[in-house]
Amino acid sequence: MTNKRLTIGKLQFRATDGLILAALAFFSVLAIIFYYQIDGWWILVLKNIAVAAAYILFNQFSEHATKKFWKFFLRVAAVTLTYAYLFGAVDKFQLLIQGRWMDDYVLDFEQWTFGVQPTLWLEDFISKPLTEWLMFSYVIYVPMYPVLCGIIYYLRGELAMEDYFFTLGFTNILCDIGFILFPVASPMYYIKQLYTVPLDGWVWTFLGECMRKYLHFAGGSIPSPHTAAATIMWIMAYRYHRPSFWILSPIVLSLYVSTFYCRYHYVTDAVVGILVAFLALATAPVLMKLWDKIATRKAASST
């Protein structure tokens, strides 16, 4: 990746910018085409336009910032918050194709594979200390997102940060598309009544349940964006800052287990999330090179 910028008028866009704006445009077009199936479709389109405008504005502030911290902070804020917005925006599209939740297929597959329902079978092993650790692993993912970015930026530079951003964003968007193609409600929405052992813990468990209550919704399940994004972070840490890789290793491995132990996902969701991450890692360099070629041709045609 050479981080070439595509110039349109007075604005310059990097590969990550193109990815984000394309995703916002795609979901807007989808809302317009299927307006009769999507409640408040026009509000969603207006929100997407507003988010795109705010994203471009934040990036302009970042470009013109003279201090390294503010350049970094504004860029991270723009990219991270927009990825979070896209995760919520896909909610209205989940039943667009299938028309219903597909959890039965996942439950039948896992019963056939394991001979038990894993998230129910794990009730035999629930304890407060284990729940607290796994909730920590699940929740720490949120601050880990920008913190690792800061480490990469300050130690390896802007180019490495953009590699991290693009690959992470592409992974998130693949997950968003997966939610539409194969909508799964997740255990706490589909088989909640079957759980008999509560997930008791302390501070991190409280925070994990707050995430479930205020940030999650039915769906957004397969591929697991938690395992997908965590895998990207882990690999990027290995690529750009090996000490962070070793520090993150027990956390990421525990996070994989936390997704189904804590009943946010099925085992299948977690495995598919990891596979999607490796698909993104293989595909992202090709897309970034394509972006560089387009930017180069545009620059040549303008001279």
MIDOSE-1310 file (N, C-alpha, C; in nm, 2 decimals, decimal comma, always signed):
residues 303
mtnk	+0,08/-0,12/+0,00/+0,00/+0,00/+0,00/+0,09/+0,12/+0,00; +0,06/+0,22/-0,09/+0,14/+0,34/-0,10/+0,06/+0,46/-0,05; -0,07/+0,44/-0,01/-0,15/+0,54/+0,05/-0,17/+0,66/-0,05; -0,18/+0,63/-0,18/-0,21/+0,74/-0,28/-0,35/+0,80/-0,25
rlti	-0,36/+0,92/-0,29/-0,49/+0,99/-0,26/-0,56/+1,03/-0,39; -0,68/+1,00/-0,40/-0,77/+1,04/-0,51/-0,82/+1,18/-0,49; -0,78/+1,27/-0,58/-0,82/+1,41/-0,57/-0,95/+1,44/-0,65; -1,05/+1,49/-0,58/-1,18/+1,53/-0,65/-1,20/+1,67/-0,60
gklq	-1,19/+1,76/-0,70/-1,20/+1,90/-0,66/-1,09/+1,94/-0,57; -1,13/+2,00/-0,45/-1,03/+2,04/-0,35/-1,01/+1,93/-0,24; -1,08/+1,82/-0,26/-1,08/+1,71/-0,16/-0,99/+1,60/-0,20; -0,92/+1,54/-0,10/-0,84/+1,42/-0,13/-0,89/+1,31/-0,04
frat	-0,90/+1,19/-0,11/-0,95/+1,07/-0,04/-0,85/+0,96/-0,05; -0,83/+0,89/+0,07/-0,75/+0,77/+0,08/-0,84/+0,65/+0,06; -0,77/+0,54/+0,05/-0,85/+0,41/+0,02/-0,95/+0,39/+0,13; -0,92/+0,41/+0,25/-1,02/+0,39/+0,36/-1,14/+0,49/+0,34
dgli	-1,11/+0,61/+0,30/-1,22/+0,70/+0,28/-1,31/+0,65/+0,17; -1,25/+0,60/+0,06/-1,33/+0,55/-0,05/-1,42/+0,43/-0,01; -1,36/+0,34/+0,08/-1,43/+0,23/+0,13/-1,55/+0,27/+0,21; -1,53/+0,37/+0,30/-1,64/+0,41/+0,39/-1,75/+0,48/+0,31
laal	-1,71/+0,57/+0,23/-1,81/+0,65/+0,15/-1,89/+0,56/+0,05; -1,82/+0,46/+0,00/-1,89/+0,36/-0,09/-1,99/+0,28/-0,01; -1,95/+0,24/+0,11/-2,05/+0,17/+0,20/-2,17/+0,25/+0,23; -2,15/+0,38/+0,27/-2,26/+0,46/+0,30/-2,35/+0,48/+0,17
affs	-2,29/+0,50/+0,06/-2,37/+0,51/-0,07/-2,44/+0,38/-0,10; -2,38/+0,27/-0,08/-2,44/+0,14/-0,11/-2,57/+0,12/-0,02; -2,56/+0,15/+0,11/-2,67/+0,13/+0,20/-2,78/+0,23/+0,17; -2,74/+0,35/+0,12/-2,84/+0,45/+0,08/-2,92/+0,41/-0,04
vlai	-2,85/+0,36/-0,14/-2,91/+0,31/-0,27/-3,00/+0,19/-0,23; -2,95/+0,10/-0,15/-3,03/-0,02/-0,11/-3,16/+0,03/-0,04; -3,16/+0,13/+0,04/-3,27/+0,18/+0,11/-3,37/+0,24/+0,01; -3,32/+0,31/-0,09/-3,41/+0,37/-0,19/-3,47/+0,27/-0,28
ifyy	-3,40/+0,17/-0,32/-3,45/+0,06/-0,40/-3,56/-0,02/-0,33; -3,54/-0,05/-0,20/-3,63/-0,13/-0,13/-3,71/-0,05/-0,02; -3,74/+0,07/-0,06/-3,81/+0,17/+0,03/-3,94/+0,11/+0,09; -4,01/+0,03/+0,01/-4,13/-0,03/+0,06/-4,12/-0,13/+0,16
qidg	-4,00/-0,18/+0,19/-3,97/-0,28/+0,29/-3,90/-0,23/+0,41; -3,85/-0,10/+0,40/-3,77/-0,05/+0,51/-3,84/+0,07/+0,57; -3,88/+0,06/+0,70/-3,94/+0,16/+0,77/-3,84/+0,28/+0,79; -3,89/+0,40/+0,76/-3,81/+0,52/+0,78/-3,69/+0,52/+0,68
wwil	-3,71/+0,47/+0,56/-3,60/+0,46/+0,47/-3,53/+0,59/+0,44; -3,62/+0,69/+0,42/-3,57/+0,83/+0,39/-3,49/+0,89/+0,50; -3,53/+0,86/+0,63/-3,45/+0,91/+0,74/-3,31/+0,84/+0,74; -3,31/+0,71/+0,71/-3,18/+0,64/+0,70/-3,09/+0,70/+0,59
vlkn	-3,15/+0,74/+0,48/-3,07/+0,80/+0,37/-3,01/+0,93/+0,41; -3,10/+1,01/+0,48/-3,05/+1,14/+0,53/-2,94/+1,13/+0,63; -2,96/+1,03/+0,72/-2,85/+1,00/+0,82/-2,72/+0,97/+0,75; -2,73/+0,88/+0,65/-2,61/+0,84/+0,58/-2,54/+0,96/+0,51
iava	-2,62/+1,05/+0,45/-2,56/+1,17/+0,39/-2,50/+1,26/+0,49; -2,56/+1,27/+0,61/-2,51/+1,35/+0,72/-2,38/+1,29/+0,77; -2,38/+1,16/+0,79/-2,26/+1,10/+0,84/-2,14/+1,11/+0,73; -2,17/+1,10/+0,61/-2,07/+1,11/+0,50/-2,01/+1,26/+0,51
aayi	-2,10/+1,36/+0,52/-2,06/+1,50/+0,52/-1,97/+1,52/+0,65; -2,01/+1,47/+0,76/-1,94/+1,48/+0,89/-1,80/+1,41/+0,88; -1,80/+1,30/+0,81/-1,68/+1,22/+0,79/-1,58/+1,30/+0,71; -1,62/+1,36/+0,60/-1,54/+1,44/+0,52/-1,48/+1,56/+0,59
lfnq	-1,57/+1,62/+0,67/-1,53/+1,74/+0,74/-1,43/+1,71/+0,85; -1,45/+1,60/+0,92/-1,35/+1,56/+1,02/-1,21/+1,53/+0,96; -1,22/+1,47/+0,84/-1,09/+1,44/+0,77/-1,02/+1,56/+0,73; -1,10/+1,66/+0,69/-1,04/+1,79/+0,65/-0,97/+1,86/+0,77
fseh	-1,04/+1,85/+0,88/-0,98/+1,90/+1,00/-0,85/+1,83/+1,03; -0,85/+1,70/+1,02/-0,73/+1,61/+1,04/-0,62/+1,65/+0,94; -0,65/+1,67/+0,82/-0,55/+1,71/+0,72/-0,48/+1,84/+0,75; -0,56/+1,93/+0,80/-0,50/+2,07/+0,83/-0,45/+2,08/+0,97
atkk	-0,46/+1,98/+1,05/-0,41/+1,99/+1,19/-0,26/+2,00/+1,18; -0,20/+2,08/+1,26/-0,06/+2,10/+1,27/+0,01/+2,01/+1,37; -0,06/+1,98/+1,47/-0,01/+1,89/+1,58/-0,04/+1,74/+1,55; +0,06/+1,66/+1,57/+0,05/+1,52/+1,54/-0,07/+1,45/+1,61
fwkf	-0,08/+1,49/+1,74/-0,19/+1,43/+1,82/-0,33/+1,46/+1,76; -0,35/+1,58/+1,72/-0,49/+1,62/+1,67/-0,51/+1,56/+1,53; -0,40/+1,55/+1,45/-0,41/+1,48/+1,32/-0,46/+1,34/+1,34; -0,39/+1,27/+1,44/-0,43/+1,13/+1,47/-0,57/+1,12/+1,53
flrv	-0,60/+1,20/+1,63/-0,72/+1,19/+1,70/-0,84/+1,21/+1,61; -0,84/+1,31/+1,52/-0,95/+1,34/+1,44/-0,97/+1,23/+1,33; -0,86/+1,18/+1,28/-0,87/+1,07/+1,19/-0,93/+0,94/+1,25; -0,88/+0,91/+1,37/-0,93/+0,79/+1,44/-1,08/+0,81/+1,47
aavt	-1,11/+0,93/+1,52/-1,25/+0,95/+1,56/-1,35/+0,94/+1,44; -1,31/+1,00/+1,32/-1,39/+0,99/+1,20/-1,41/+0,85/+1,16; -1,30/+0,77/+1,15/-1,30/+0,64/+1,09/-1,38/+0,54/+1,19; -1,34/+0,55/+1,32/-1,40/+0,45/+1,42/-1,55/+0,48/+1,43
ltya	-1,59/+0,60/+1,45/-1,73/+0,63/+1,47/-1,81/+0,60/+1,35; -1,76/+0,61/+1,23/-1,83/+0,58/+1,11/-1,85/+0,43/+1,09; -1,74/+0,35/+1,13/-1,76/+0,21/+1,13/-1,87/+0,16/+1,23; -1,87/+0,23/+1,34/-1,97/+0,20/+1,44/-2,11/+0,23/+1,39
ylfg	-2,12/+0,34/+1,32/-2,25/+0,38/+1,27/-2,30/+0,28/+1,16; -2,21/+0,23/+1,08/-2,25/+0,14/+0,97/-2,30/+0,01/+1,03; -2,24/-0,03/+1,15/-2,29/-0,15/+1,22/-2,43/-0,14/+1,26; -2,47/-0,02/+1,31/-2,61/+0,01/+1,35/-2,70/+0,03/+1,23
avdk	-2,65/+0,09/+1,12/-2,73/+0,12/+1,00/-2,78/-0,01/+0,93; -2,70/-0,11/+0,94/-2,74/-0,24/+0,87/-2,86/-0,31/+0,93; -2,89/-0,27/+1,05/-3,00/-0,33/+1,12/-3,13/-0,34/+1,04; -3,17/-0,24/+0,97/-3,29/-0,23/+0,90/-3,29/-0,32/+0,77
fqll	-3,18/-0,36/+0,73/-3,17/-0,44/+0,61/-3,16/-0,59/+0,63; -3,15/-0,64/+0,75/-3,12/-0,77/+0,78/-3,22/-0,88/+0,73; -3,35/-0,84/+0,73/-3,45/-0,93/+0,68/-3,50/-0,91/+0,54; -3,42/-0,83/+0,47/-3,45/-0,78/+0,34/-3,46/-0,90/+0,24
iqgr	-3,37/-0,99/+0,25/-3,36/-1,11/+0,15/-3,44/-1,23/+0,20; -3,40/-1,27/+0,32/-3,46/-1,40/+0,38/-3,60/-1,38/+0,44; -3,62/-1,26/+0,49/-3,75/-1,24/+0,55/-3,78/-1,29/+0,69; -3,68/-1,37/+0,74/-3,69/-1,42/+0,88/-3,55/-1,45/+0,93
wmdd	-3,55/-1,48/+1,06/-3,42/-1,52/+1,12/-3,39/-1,66/+1,09; -3,26/-1,69/+1,07/-3,21/-1,82/+1,03/-3,14/-1,90/+1,14; -3,17/-1,87/+1,26/-3,11/-1,93/+1,38/-3,13/-2,08/+1,38; -3,25/-2,13/+1,33/-3,27/-2,27/+1,33/-3,17/-2,35/+1,26
yvld	-3,12/-2,30/+1,15/-3,02/-2,37/+1,07/-2,89/-2,38/+1,15; -2,85/-2,27/+1,22/-2,73/-2,27/+1,30/-2,74/-2,37/+1,41; -2,86/-2,37/+1,48/-2,88/-2,46/+1,59/-2,88/-2,60/+1,55; -2,94/-2,63/+1,44/-2,94/-2,77/+1,39/-2,80/-2,81/+1,35
feqw	-2,72/-2,72/+1,28/-2,59/-2,75/+1,24/-2,50/-2,78/+1,36; -2,51/-2,70/+1,47/-2,42/-2,72/+1,59/-2,46/-2,84/+1,66; -2,59/-2,87/+1,67/-2,64/-3,00/+1,73/-2,58/-3,12/+1,66; -2,58/-3,11/+1,53/-2,53/-3,22/+1,45/-2,38/-3,23/+1,46
tfgv	-2,31/-3,12/+1,47/-2,16/-3,12/+1,48/-2,11/-3,16/+1,62; -2,17/-3,10/+1,72/-2,12/-3,12/+1,86/-2,20/-3,22/+1,94; -2,32/-3,25/+1,89/-2,41/-3,34/+1,97/-2,48/-3,27/+2,09; -2,45/-3,14/+2,10/-2,51/-3,06/+2,21/-2,53/-2,92/+2,15
qptl	-2,60/-2,83/+2,22/-2,60/-2,69/+2,19/-2,49/-2,63/+2,27; -2,38/-2,58/+2,21/-2,27/-2,54/+2,29/-2,30/-2,43/+2,39; -2,38/-2,33/+2,36/-2,40/-2,22/+2,45/-2,48/-2,27/+2,57; -2,56/-2,37/+2,55/-2,64/-2,43/+2,67/-2,55/-2,53/+2,75
wled	-2,47/-2,60/+2,68/-2,38/-2,70/+2,74/-2,28/-2,62/+2,83; -2,24/-2,50/+2,79/-2,14/-2,43/+2,87/-2,20/-2,38/+3,01; -2,33/-2,39/+3,03/-2,38/-2,36/+3,16/-2,32/-2,44/+3,27; -2,28/-2,56/+3,24/-2,22/-2,65/+3,34/-2,09/-2,59/+3,39
fisk	-2,03/-2,50/+3,32/-1,89/-2,45/+3,36/-1,89/-2,30/+3,40; -2,01/-2,24/+3,41/-2,02/-2,10/+3,44/-1,97/-2,07/+3,59; -1,89/-1,97/+3,60/-1,85/-1,93/+3,74/-1,83/-1,78/+3,73; -1,83/-1,71/+3,84/-1,81/-1,57/+3,85/-1,68/-1,53/+3,79
plte	-1,57/-1,59/+3,84/-1,43/-1,55/+3,79/-1,42/-1,57/+3,64; -1,47/-1,68/+3,59/-1,46/-1,71/+3,45/-1,54/-1,61/+3,37; -1,66/-1,58/+3,41/-1,75/-1,49/+3,35/-1,69/-1,35/+3,34; -1,63/-1,31/+3,46/-1,57/-1,18/+3,46/-1,45/-1,17/+3,36
wlmf	-1,37/-1,27/+3,36/-1,25/-1,26/+3,26/-1,30/-1,26/+3,12; -1,40/-1,34/+3,09/-1,44/-1,35/+2,95/-1,52/-1,22/+2,91; -1,59/-1,16/+3,01/-1,66/-1,03/+2,98/-1,55/-0,92/+2,96; -1,45/-0,93/+3,04/-1,34/-0,83/+3,02/-1,28/-0,85/+2,88
syvi	-1,26/-0,97/+2,84/-1,20/-0,99/+2,70/-1,30/-0,94/+2,59; -1,43/-0,95/+2,62/-1,52/-0,91/+2,52/-1,53/-0,75/+2,52; -1,53/-0,69/+2,63/-1,55/-0,54/+2,64/-1,42/-0,47/+2,61; -1,31/-0,52/+2,64/-1,18/-0,45/+2,62/-1,16/-0,43/+2,47
yvpm	-1,23/-0,51/+2,39/-1,22/-0,49/+2,24/-1,25/-0,35/+2,20; -1,34/-0,28/+2,27/-1,38/-0,14/+2,23/-1,26/-0,04/+2,24; -1,20/-0,03/+2,36/-1,08/+0,06/+2,37/-0,96/+0,00/+2,29; -0,95/-0,13/+2,28/-0,84/-0,19/+2,21/-0,83/-0,14/+2,06
ypvl	-0,95/-0,11/+2,01/-0,96/-0,06/+1,87/-0,88/+0,06/+1,84; -0,90/+0,17/+1,92/-0,82/+0,29/+1,89/-0,68/+0,29/+1,95; -0,66/+0,22/+2,07/-0,53/+0,22/+2,14/-0,43/+0,15/+2,05; -0,46/+0,04/+1,99/-0,37/-0,03/+1,90/-0,34/+0,06/+1,78
cgii	-0,44/+0,13/+1,73/-0,42/+0,22/+1,62/-0,32/+0,33/+1,66; -0,33/+0,38/+1,78/-0,23/+0,48/+1,82/-0,09/+0,43/+1,83; -0,08/+0,30/+1,88/+0,05/+0,24/+1,89/+0,11/+0,23/+1,75; +0,03/+0,18/+1,66/+0,08/+0,16/+1,52/+0,12/+0,29/+1,46
yylr	+0,04/+0,39/+1,48/+0,06/+0,52/+1,42/+0,19/+0,59/+1,47; +0,20/+0,59/+1,60/+0,32/+0,66/+1,66/+0,45/+0,58/+1,64; +0,44/+0,45/+1,63/+0,56/+0,37/+1,61/+0,60/+0,34/+1,47; +0,49/+0,32/+1,38/+0,52/+0,28/+1,24/+0,47/+0,38/+1,14
gela	+0,39/+0,48/+1,18/+0,36/+0,59/+1,09/+0,22/+0,58/+1,02; +0,19/+0,68/+0,94/+0,05/+0,69/+0,89/+0,02/+0,58/+0,79; +0,12/+0,53/+0,71/+0,09/+0,43/+0,61/+0,05/+0,30/+0,68; +0,11/+0,26/+0,79/+0,07/+0,14/+0,87/-0,07/+0,16/+0,93
medy	-0,10/+0,28/+0,98/-0,23/+0,31/+1,03/-0,34/+0,29/+0,93; -0,31/+0,34/+0,81/-0,41/+0,33/+0,70/-0,43/+0,18/+0,66; -0,32/+0,10/+0,66/-0,34/-0,04/+0,63/-0,43/-0,10/+0,74; -0,41/-0,07/+0,86/-0,49/-0,12/+0,97/-0,64/-0,07/+0,95
fftl	-0,66/+0,05/+0,92/-0,79/+0,11/+0,91/-0,87/+0,04/+0,79; -0,80/+0,03/+0,68/-0,87/-0,02/+0,56/-0,90/-0,17/+0,58; -0,81/-0,25/+0,63/-0,84/-0,39/+0,65/-0,95/-0,41/+0,75; -0,94/-0,34/+0,86/-1,05/-0,35/+0,96/-1,18/-0,31/+0,90
gftn	-1,18/-0,20/+0,83/-1,31/-0,15/+0,77/-1,37/-0,25/+0,67; -1,28/-0,31/+0,59/-1,33/-0,40/+0,49/-1,38/-0,53/+0,56; -1,32/-0,57/+0,67/-1,37/-0,68/+0,75/-1,51/-0,65/+0,80; -1,53/-0,53/+0,86/-1,66/-0,49/+0,91/-1,77/-0,48/+0,81
ilcd	-1,73/-0,44/+0,69/-1,83/-0,43/+0,58/-1,87/-0,57/+0,53; -1,77/-0,66/+0,52/-1,80/-0,80/+0,49/-1,90/-0,86/+0,59; -1,88/-0,83/+0,72/-1,97/-0,87/+0,82/-2,11/-0,81/+0,80; -2,12/-0,68/+0,77/-2,25/-0,62/+0,75/-2,32/-0,69/+0,64
igfi	-2,25/-0,72/+0,53/-2,32/-0,79/+0,42/-2,36/-0,93/+0,46; -2,28/-0,99/+0,54/-2,32/-1,12/+0,60/-2,45/-1,12/+0,68; -2,47/-1,01/+0,75/-2,59/-1,00/+0,83/-2,72/-0,99/+0,74; -2,70/-0,94/+0,62/-2,81/-0,93/+0,52/-2,83/-1,06/+0,45
lfpv	-2,73/-1,13/+0,41/-2,74/-1,25/+0,34/-2,79/-1,37/+0,42; -2,75/-1,37/+0,55/-2,78/-1,48/+0,64/-2,81/-1,43/+0,78; -2,93/-1,37/+0,80/-2,96/-1,30/+0,92/-2,99/-1,40/+1,04; -2,91/-1,38/+1,14/-2,92/-1,47/+1,26/-2,94/-1,38/+1,38
aspm	-3,05/-1,40/+1,46/-3,09/-1,31/+1,57/-2,99/-1,31/+1,68; -2,92/-1,43/+1,71/-2,83/-1,45/+1,82/-2,90/-1,52/+1,94; -2,82/-1,59/+2,02/-2,88/-1,67/+2,13/-2,97/-1,59/+2,22; -2,93/-1,47/+2,27/-3,01/-1,40/+2,37/-3,14/-1,34/+2,31
yyik	-3,15/-1,35/+2,18/-3,28/-1,31/+2,12/-3,36/-1,42/+2,08; -3,30/-1,53/+2,04/-3,37/-1,65/+1,98/-3,40/-1,76/+2,08; -3,31/-1,79/+2,17/-3,33/-1,90/+2,27/-3,30/-1,86/+2,41; -3,33/-1,73/+2,44/-3,31/-1,67/+2,57/-3,38/-1,75/+2,68
qlyt	-3,50/-1,80/+2,65/-3,58/-1,87/+2,75/-3,52/-2,00/+2,79; -3,42/-2,05/+2,72/-3,36/-2,19/+2,75/-3,25/-2,18/+2,85; -3,20/-2,06/+2,87/-3,09/-2,04/+2,97/-3,14/-2,04/+3,11; -3,08/-2,12/+3,20/-3,12/-2,13/+3,34/-3,02/-2,08/+3,44
vpld	-2,89/-2,06/+3,39/-2,78/-2,02/+3,48/-2,75/-1,87/+3,44; -2,76/-1,78/+3,53/-2,73/-1,64/+3,50/-2,58/-1,62/+3,49; -2,54/-1,52/+3,41/-2,40/-1,48/+3,40/-2,37/-1,37/+3,50; -2,33/-1,42/+3,62/-2,30/-1,33/+3,73/-2,15/-1,29/+3,73
gwvw	-2,12/-1,17/+3,76/-1,98/-1,13/+3,77/-1,97/-1,00/+3,84; -1,87/-0,92/+3,81/-1,85/-0,79/+3,87/-1,85/-0,67/+3,77; -1,75/-0,59/+3,77/-1,75/-0,47/+3,69/-1,76/-0,50/+3,55; -1,67/-0,59/+3,50/-1,67/-0,61/+3,35/-1,79/-0,68/+3,30
tflg	-1,85/-0,76/+3,39/-1,98/-0,83/+3,35/-2,09/-0,72/+3,34; -2,09/-0,63/+3,44/-2,18/-0,52/+3,43/-2,17/-0,44/+3,30; -2,04/-0,41/+3,26/-2,02/-0,34/+3,13/-2,06/-0,42/+3,01; -2,03/-0,55/+3,02/-2,07/-0,64/+2,91/-2,22/-0,64/+2,89
ecmr	-2,30/-0,64/+3,00/-2,44/-0,64/+2,99/-2,50/-0,51/+2,95; -2,42/-0,40/+2,98/-2,46/-0,27/+2,93/-2,45/-0,27/+2,78; -2,34/-0,33/+2,73/-2,32/-0,33/+2,58/-2,43/-0,41/+2,52; -2,47/-0,52/+2,58/-2,58/-0,60/+2,53/-2,71/-0,52/+2,52
kylh	-2,74/-0,45/+2,63/-2,86/-0,38/+2,64/-2,87/-0,25/+2,55; -2,76/-0,18/+2,54/-2,77/-0,05/+2,48/-2,70/-0,04/+2,34; -2,61/-0,13/+2,31/-2,54/-0,13/+2,18/-2,57/-0,24/+2,08; -2,63/-0,35/+2,13/-2,66/-0,46/+2,05/-2,80/-0,46/+2,01
fagg	-2,84/-0,54/+1,91/-2,97/-0,55/+1,86/-2,99/-0,70/+1,81; -3,11/-0,74/+1,78/-3,13/-0,87/+1,73/-3,07/-0,87/+1,59; -2,98/-0,97/+1,57/-2,90/-0,98/+1,45/-2,76/-0,94/+1,47; -2,70/-0,89/+1,36/-2,56/-0,85/+1,37/-2,47/-0,97/+1,42
sips	-2,51/-1,09/+1,38/-2,45/-1,21/+1,45/-2,35/-1,29/+1,37; -2,38/-1,32/+1,24/-2,30/-1,40/+1,16/-2,26/-1,33/+1,03; -2,13/-1,31/+1,01/-2,01/-1,34/+1,09/-2,00/-1,25/+1,22; -1,94/-1,31/+1,32/-1,93/-1,23/+1,44/-1,83/-1,12/+1,41
phta	-1,87/-0,99/+1,42/-1,78/-0,88/+1,40/-1,68/-0,87/+1,51; -1,71/-0,92/+1,63/-1,61/-0,92/+1,74/-1,49/-1,01/+1,71; -1,52/-1,13/+1,67/-1,40/-1,22/+1,64/-1,33/-1,18/+1,51; -1,41/-1,13/+1,41/-1,35/-1,08/+1,28/-1,25/-0,97/+1,31
aati	-1,30/-0,86/+1,38/-1,22/-0,74/+1,40/-1,10/-0,77/+1,49; -1,13/-0,85/+1,60/-1,02/-0,89/+1,69/-0,91/-0,96/+1,62; -0,95/-1,05/+1,52/-0,84/-1,12/+1,45/-0,76/-1,03/+1,36; -0,82/-0,93/+1,30/-0,75/-0,83/+1,23/-0,66/-0,75/+1,32
mwim	-0,70/-0,71/+1,44/-0,62/-0,63/+1,53/-0,50/-0,72/+1,57; -0,52/-0,84/+1,60/-0,42/-0,93/+1,64/-0,31/-0,95/+1,53; -0,35/-0,97/+1,41/-0,26/-0,99/+1,30/-0,19/-0,85/+1,27; -0,26/-0,74/+1,28/-0,19/-0,61/+1,26/-0,09/-0,58/+1,37
ayry	-0,12/-0,63/+1,49/-0,02/-0,61/+1,60/+0,10/-0,70/+1,57; +0,08/-0,82/+1,52/+0,20/-0,90/+1,48/+0,28/-0,84/+1,37; +0,21/-0,77/+1,28/+0,27/-0,71/+1,16/+0,35/-0,59/+1,20; +0,30/-0,50/+1,29/+0,36/-0,37/+1,32/+0,41/-0,35/+1,46
hrps	+0,37/-0,43/+1,55/+0,43/-0,41/+1,69/+0,42/-0,55/+1,76; +0,52/-0,63/+1,75/+0,52/-0,76/+1,81/+0,49/-0,77/+1,96; +0,54/-0,68/+2,04/+0,50/-0,69/+2,18/+0,35/-0,68/+2,21; +0,28/-0,60/+2,13/+0,14/-0,59/+2,14/+0,07/-0,72/+2,10
fwil	+0,13/-0,79/+2,00/+0,07/-0,91/+1,96/+0,07/-1,01/+2,08; +0,19/-1,02/+2,15/+0,19/-1,12/+2,26/+0,11/-1,08/+2,38; +0,09/-0,95/+2,40/+0,01/-0,90/+2,51/-0,14/-0,93/+2,47; -0,18/-0,92/+2,35/-0,31/-0,94/+2,31/-0,35/-1,08/+2,29
spiv	-0,25/-1,17/+2,28/-0,28/-1,31/+2,25/-0,38/-1,38/+2,35; -0,36/-1,37/+2,48/-0,45/-1,44/+2,57/-0,59/-1,37/+2,56; -0,59/-1,24/+2,54/-0,72/-1,16/+2,53/-0,80/-1,20/+2,41; -0,73/-1,20/+2,30/-0,80/-1,24/+2,17/-0,85/-1,38/+2,18
lsly	-0,77/-1,47/+2,22/-0,81/-1,61/+2,23/-0,93/-1,63/+2,33; -0,93/-1,55/+2,44/-1,04/-1,55/+2,53/-1,16/-1,49/+2,47; -1,14/-1,38/+2,39/-1,25/-1,31/+2,33/-1,33/-1,41/+2,24; -1,25/-1,49/+2,16/-1,32/-1,59/+2,08/-1,42/-1,67/+2,16
vstf	-1,38/-1,72/+2,28/-1,46/-1,80/+2,36/-1,58/-1,72/+2,42; -1,54/-1,59/+2,46/-1,64/-1,51/+2,52/-1,77/-1,48/+2,44; -1,75/-1,48/+2,30/-1,86/-1,45/+2,22/-1,98/-1,55/+2,24; -1,94/-1,68/+2,26/-2,05/-1,78/+2,27/-2,07/-1,82/+2,42
ycry	-1,97/-1,81/+2,50/-1,99/-1,83/+2,65/-2,08/-1,73/+2,70; -2,06/-1,60/+2,66/-2,15/-1,49/+2,72/-2,28/-1,47/+2,64; -2,30/-1,56/+2,54/-2,43/-1,57/+2,47/-2,46/-1,46/+2,38; -2,35/-1,39/+2,33/-2,37/-1,29/+2,23/-2,38/-1,36/+2,09
hyvt	-2,32/-1,47/+2,07/-2,31/-1,54/+1,94/-2,32/-1,69/+1,96; -2,34/-1,76/+1,85/-2,32/-1,90/+1,85/-2,18/-1,93/+1,81; -2,13/-2,06/+1,83/-2,00/-2,10/+1,80/-1,97/-2,07/+1,65; -2,07/-2,11/+1,57/-2,06/-2,09/+1,42/-2,03/-1,94/+1,38
davv	-2,10/-1,85/+1,45/-2,07/-1,71/+1,42/-1,93/-1,67/+1,44; -1,87/-1,72/+1,56/-1,73/-1,69/+1,59/-1,64/-1,75/+1,49; -1,66/-1,87/+1,45/-1,57/-1,93/+1,35/-1,58/-1,86/+1,21; -1,70/-1,83/+1,17/-1,72/-1,76/+1,04/-1,65/-1,62/+1,05
gilv	-1,66/-1,56/+1,16/-1,60/-1,43/+1,18/-1,45/-1,43/+1,16; -1,39/-1,54/+1,22/-1,24/-1,55/+1,20/-1,21/-1,58/+1,05; -1,29/-1,66/+0,98/-1,26/-1,69/+0,84/-1,28/-1,57/+0,76; -1,38/-1,48/+0,79/-1,40/-1,36/+0,72/-1,28/-1,27/+0,73
afla	-1,22/-1,26/+0,85/-1,10/-1,18/+0,88/-0,99/-1,22/+0,79; -0,97/-1,35/+0,77/-0,86/-1,40/+0,69/-0,89/-1,37/+0,54; -1,02/-1,38/+0,50/-1,05/-1,34/+0,37/-1,02/-1,20/+0,34; -1,05/-1,11/+0,44/-1,02/-0,97/+0,43/-0,87/-0,94/+0,42
lata	-0,80/-1,01/+0,50/-0,65/-1,00/+0,50/-0,59/-1,03/+0,36; -0,65/-1,13/+0,30/-0,60/-1,17/+0,16/-0,65/-1,08/+0,05; -0,77/-1,02/+0,07/-0,83/-0,94/-0,04/-0,79/-0,79/-0,03; -0,77/-0,74/+0,10/-0,75/-0,60/+0,12/-0,63/-0,54/+0,04
pvlm	-0,52/-0,61/+0,04/-0,40/-0,56/-0,04/-0,43/-0,54/-0,19; -0,51/-0,63/-0,24/-0,55/-0,62/-0,39/-0,64/-0,50/-0,41; -0,73/-0,47/-0,32/-0,82/-0,35/-0,33/-0,74/-0,23/-0,31; -0,64/-0,22/-0,22/-0,56/-0,10/-0,20/-0,47/-0,07/-0,32
klwd	-0,42/-0,18/-0,38/-0,34/-0,16/-0,50/-0,43/-0,10/-0,62; -0,55/-0,15/-0,62/-0,65/-0,10/-0,72/-0,68/+0,04/-0,70; -0,69/+0,08/-0,57/-0,72/+0,22/-0,54/-0,60/+0,31/-0,58; -0,48/+0,26/-0,56/-0,36/+0,33/-0,59/-0,35/+0,36/-0,74
kiat	-0,39/+0,25/-0,82/-0,39/+0,27/-0,97/-0,49/+0,37/-1,01; -0,61/+0,37/-0,95/-0,71/+0,47/-0,99/-0,66/+0,61/-0,96; -0,61/+0,62/-0,84/-0,56/+0,76/-0,79/-0,45/+0,81/-0,89; -0,36/+0,71/-0,93/-0,25/+0,75/-1,01/-0,30/+0,80/-1,15
rkaa	-0,39/+0,72/-1,21/-0,45/+0,76/-1,34/-0,52/+0,89/-1,33; -0,60/+0,91/-1,22/-0,67/+1,04/-1,21/-0,57/+1,15/-1,20; -0,46/+1,13/-1,13/-0,36/+1,24/-1,11/-0,30/+1,27/-1,25; -0,27/+1,16/-1,32/-0,20/+1,18/-1,45/-0,29/+1,25/-1,55
sst	-0,42/+1,22/-1,55/-0,52/+1,28/-1,64/-0,55/+1,43/-1,61; -0,51/+1,47/-1,48/-0,54/+1,60/-1,44/-0,42/+1,70/-1,47; -0,31/+1,64/-1,51/-0,19/+1,72/-1,54/-0,17/+1,75/-1,69
